[in-house]
Amino acid sequence: MGQAVVVGAGVGGLAAAGALARNGWRVTLLERNDRLRADPAALLIWPNGVRALRSLGLADGLDAIATPVPPGGIRRADGSWLVQPGAAAALSPRSAPVVVHSEDLHDALFARLTAAIDIRTGITVRQVRAAGRERASVTDGRAMWEADLLIGADGVTSAVRHVVAPESSVISSGYAAWRAVLPWYRAPHLAADLAINAEILGSDYRFFAASLGERGSAGASTRGGIYWQATVAGAARPEAPATQLALLRRWFERWPAPVGDLLAATEPDDLVQHDVREIIPPLSEFGSAVGTGGVVLVGDAAHSMAHHLAQGACLAFEDVATLAALVKDTQPGDGLRAAVLAYSKARVARSAVVARQTKRVGAVLAPRGRFGTRARDAAFGVLSTRVLDRARVEAANWFPPA
């Protein structure tokens, strides 16, 4: 096999490095931070993401850390129901996600890395060269790494993307999001009949929570607990985490349980803020055939979009599963160049499907102001519910290549 260089050690980069190394590739993994680490929040993994991870040989690790999220319905900000949990369960039997702690998922991916992978931390890629018949290469200004296959897993601000799509740019999606996990020893005790995992919709705000395992299943050091996510229309906040938390408590202070209880139990260090951004125009290629192989993009480097469907990590795992299948047993040269182009074609088409469904959901959930929200809620019946359900089902309708 050939030499691969993976830029970025998020979940997509870790998955790609591990998958290629297990197939015999020599792999160098470059990470900008001083160590490999995950954020202290959690992720929803939908059925397509679960299938991708299983195809990568991560079934046992995922089963050990994932908690199913039963359909919880949709509530208004005043606490009344838009969609009852029973109706949600009937509509979405095929598209229910699991929730995993980000650090647990990171550990599961890290555990599958082989000793042969050359991991370099504290590396900021400053230049990427990929043209003609020469092997692709990256440099941080001090050292250079050449590759038959260069994988850009370096997020929405990807340095690698500029050699694949130099005309692309990044804009705000119009939303900011916060995520946190409250460990069981600090999580509030909630009423037994409370539908914790119901999504709650306001005019410019959304809130969702889910349980990571069962209370009392482990001690204070467990990564179990209650996960929550808040989405707010507007840009990311520049203030310190303590001020951000104060703003969240003020914005959501009149919302129904468990919102206030969860925010009250949250500490500033729990918060993970995301400025949700999109790539424009959407990329028409996720890879370029260069040298003895080429350059490919995975995860947010290729298809960052609004997170109405929470498919970011899942799409990254799909990317890696597709790439691993296409380059398996492929040697550098014409065969690898063809595999790069086949990857690009497959993933551009798939990403377009999810982007289209994301826009449909965004149109249903778009900020409308107080009176617009009342009109939306009054009309939020079978039609809107089916739009949401159809979007989630179609987004989850992906299976790994044979």
N, C-alpha and C positions, 0 to 999 in steps of 0.2 A: 504494500500500500504506500501512499504518498505522505507528504507532510501537510498538516493542516494547522492554521493559526486561527484561534478564536479570540476575538476582541470583545471583552465584556463578560463578567462572571455572575450575571444575574441568573435567574432560573433557566432561561433559554440558553445562555452560554454554557452553564454547567451541564445541561442535558446534552447539548451538541458535543462538547468535549468528551463526555463520558461515552456517548454512543459511538463516536468515531474511534476512540481509543480501544473500545471493546471489539471493534471490527478490524483491528490491526493497524490503524493509522498512527503515525507519530504526531503528537498534538502538543502545541504550545498554547497556553491559556494566559491571556494578558488582561489584567484588571487594574483600573485606575486607582482604586482605594488601596490603603496599606495592608488590608487583609480581606479575605473572603468572608462576607457576612450578609445576613438577611435583615430586613426591617422587622420590628417586633410586632407586626400586625398579623393579618391572616388573609387568605385568598379563597374565593369561590372557584371550584373546579367543576365544570359542567361535563356531561357525559362524553362529549367529543374530546375534552382534555384528558379525561380518565382513560379513554381508549388509546390515546396517543402515548400516555405514560406506560400503559400496560404493554404496548407494542415495543417500547424501549426497554422492557425487562424490569420495570419498576413496580410491578403489581404488589409484591409482598410489602415493600416499603410504604406504598400508598395505603394499602388496607390497614396498616398499623396506625396511621395518623389521621385518617379521614373520618369525619362525622357527617352522616347524611343530613340534609336540610329538607324537612318535609314542607310542602306548599303551605304557606301561612296566610295567604290572602293579601288584600290591599285595603288600607284604611285611609280615611281623610285625616287632616291635621287636627280635627275636633274629636277624633276617636271613633267616629261612625264608620261603618263598613262600606267600601266600594265593591269589594269582591270577598265573599265569605271564604274561610279556609276550606270548607267542603267543596265549594265550587272551584276553587283554585286547584284542589287535588284532582278533581274530575277533568279539568282542562289540561293539566300539565303532567300526566303520569310519565311521559317519556323524557322530560327535560329537567328533572330535579337535580340540583348540584350537590356536591359535598363541600364542606369547609375544612381547610387545613391551616394550621399555624404556619406562617411563612418560614420561621426558623426550623420547624420540623421538616418541611418540604426541602429547604436548603440542605439540611443534614442528610436527608434521604438521597438527594442528588449527589452530594459530595461523597457519600459513602460508596457510590458506584464509580467514582473516578479511579483509574488505575495508577499504579506507581510510575508508569511510563510517561505520564503527562507532565510536561514542564510548566509549572505554574509560576508566573511572574506577577508580583503585586507592585503597586506604586508606579505603574506604567501608563502614561497619558500619550496616546497615539496622536502625533502631530502631523504626520504626512502619510498618505497612502499612494502607492504607485501600482497601477494596473492598466497596462496597455500592450497591445501587440502580442508578440510571442514570448515575451519575458515573463517569468514567474511574478505573481503579485507579491508585494512587500509592504510592510509598515515600519515606521520608525518613530521613536520618541525623541529624536535628536541626539541620542547617545548610542543607541544600538539599533540594528535593523534585523527584521525577521522576514524570511521569504517563505512562500507557501505555494503548494500546488492548488490548495483550496483555502481561500481566505473567507472567514465567516464573520460578518458584522452583527454582533449581538449587543451592541453598545447603545441601545435605547433611542429615544426620539431625537436626541441631538447627535446622532451617529456621525462619526468622522468617516466611517467606511462608506456610508450611503452616498457621499458626494462623488464617488467614482462611478457609481451605478446610475444615479439620478442627480446630476449636478444642478438641475434647474429647480429641484424641490425646495420647499421651505416649510416652516412650522408655524402654526398659529394656535391661539387658545381655542378650545372647544366651547368656551363660554361658561365653563363650570370649574369649580375647585372641589376637591374631595378630601375628607379626613377619615382615617381608619385607626382603630385601636383594639387591643385585646385586654380585658380586665381579668387578671388571674383569679381563680376561684376564691382564694383567701381574701380578696378585696372586692369581688363582685357582689352586688346587692342580691338579697334574697327576694325573688319576685313571686307574685301570686301564682299558684299552681295552674289556674285556668287562663293565664295570660298567654296569648299567641305571640311569643317573643319574636318569631321569625316573620311576622307580617311586615310588608313594606308599607311605609307611611308616606303619603304624598301631600305636599303643600303647594303654594303658588310658585315659590322659587326654591323650595327645599325638598329633600328626600331623606329618609332615614330607614336603615335596615339593621337588624341584629340577628345573630344566630349563636347557638350554644356549641362550644368546642368540647365535646364529651360530656360526662356527667359529674355534677358536683360531688366531691368526696371520693372520687376515683383515685386520687393521688394527693400528695402533700402540697405544701405551699410552693414548692419549686416546679410544679407541673406547668406545662405550657397550655393546659386546658383553661377554660374560662368562658367569658362571653365576648364575642366579637361584634363590633358595631361599625357602621359606615354612614357618614353624613355627606350629602352632596348639596352644594349651594351654588346658585347661579352667580357668575362673576369671576373675577380673577383670583389667583392664589393670594394669600395674605402675607405681607412681609414681616409682620410683627413676631415677637418671640412666642414660643409655644404657650406660655401662660396666658398671654393676651389672646391668642387664637382660641384657647379653651374658654376663656371668659366670653368671647364673642359667640361661640357655639352655644353656650348655656343661655345667653340672652336671646339668640335667634330662635331657639327651640324651647323656651321656658314654658310656653302654654301648650305644648304638645302632649299627647296622651302617654301613659306608661307603656313601655319602660324607659322612654327617652330621657326624661329628667333624672331618673334614678341612675341610669348608666353614665350620663354626663357628669353627675355629681360625684360618682365614684372614680371618674377618670382623672389621672394626674398628667401634668404637662409632658412628662417624658414618655407617656403612652402614645402620644399623638404622632401619626405619620400623615403629612399633608402631601397632596398631589395636585399640581397644576396640570389639569387634563388638557393635552394638546393633540393636534391633528397635523398630519402631513398633507400639504397641498402642492400641486394637484396630486391625487392618489397615484402611486407609482404604477407605471405600465410594465416595469420589469423589476424583479426581485433578485436578479443575478445577471452577471456578464461573463461570457466565456473569454478567458484571458490566459495567455501562456499555456501551461500544461494542464490547466483546469479552469479556474475562474474565481469569481467573487460572488458570494451570496449574502443576503440579508435575512435575519430571522427576528421575530418578535417586534417590538415597537420601532426598531430601526427600519422595518419594512412597512408596517401598517398601523401605526398609532392612530387611534380614533376615539371618539367620545365613548365613555364606558357604560352606556345605558344597558348593555347586555353583559357586562362584566366578562368579556371574552379575551382580554389581553393575554393572560398567561396561557389560556387554552390554545389560542392561535399560535403562540410561540412553541408549545409542545407539538402541535400539528406540523409546524414548519420543520422541526427537528426530526420528527418521525418520518416525514416525507423525504427529507434530505438523506437521512440514514439509509432508507430503503433504496433510493436511487443510486447512491454512490457505493453501496455494498459490493464488494468484489470487483470494483472498478479501478483500473490503474490510471495514473496520470497520462494525459494525452487526449486523443480524440474522444475516447469513451467518457472521460471525466468532463470534458467540455460539453459533450452532448447531455450528460446528466445535469450539469448546471443549468442549461437552457430548459430542460424538461422540468426541473424544480421551479424555475421562474414561471413558466407557463401555468403549472398546476396551482401554485400558491397565489398568483395574481388573480386567477379566476375564483378561487375559494375566498380570498380576502374580499373580493367585490361583493360576494353573496352576503357576508357578515356586515360589511359596510352599508349595504342597501337596507338590511333589516334594522341596523342600528339607527339609521336615519328615520325609518318608519316609527320606531319606538320613541325617538327624540321628538318627533312631531306630536305624538300623543302626550308626552310628558313635559313639553316645552313650558317654560315660565310664561304665565299669562296675567299676572296681577290678580288682585282679589276677586274682581267681578268675572274675569275670564276663567279663573279657577272654579268659581261656582257653576259657570256654564258647562265647563268640561266635566265636572263631577256629576252634574245633572244628566249629562249625556253618556256618562261612563257606564255603559251597560254591556250588552253582548258584543257589540261591534268593537269597541276599544279593547275589551278583554281578549277577544279573539286575535286582534292585531298583536297584542303583547305575547300571547301564547304562541301564535304562529311564528313570530320572530324568534322566540326562544327555541322552539322545536327545530326550525330550519337552521339556526346557528349551531345547534347540537347535532345536526344530521351529517356527521362526517365520520368516516371510517379509515383506518390506516391502509396504505397501499399493500397489496398482497406481497 
